[in-house]
Amino acid sequence: MYVCVFDCKCETSGKCSNDLMERYGLRETIMEVVKRSNLRWMGHVLRSEAKEHIRRAWNLEVEGQRRRGRPKSTWKDMVKRKGSKIGLREEDAQDKKKWKTGIESDCESQ
């Protein structure tokens, strides 16, 4: 992706034309790769046992009040939103095949 960005000199916009992506053999943008990776990691976390550290961190609720203004978006909220957009729920993570199929079908549809 770096080569594509460097070649088309679009460092600030982050957009590459389709012909450059075809020239370098890129099938998806960096945003799609990151989105897929986040959803894969979410599935890994949700399949882990309840006593493992990553699962306890997933279920952690911080006590206290937030600062004034718009609440900060957490990684958990972002990934849940992405998962719900493609029709994946937390319960679906237990079925690894269904989870993987859901992620791959979303990437192919874009």
Secondary structure, 3 states (H helix, E strand, C coil): CHHHHHHHCCCCCCCCCHHHHHHCCCCCCHHHHHHHHHHHHHHHHHHCCCCCHHHHHHCCCCCCCCCCCCCCCCHHHHHHHHHHHCCCCHHHHHCHHHHHHHHHHHHHHC
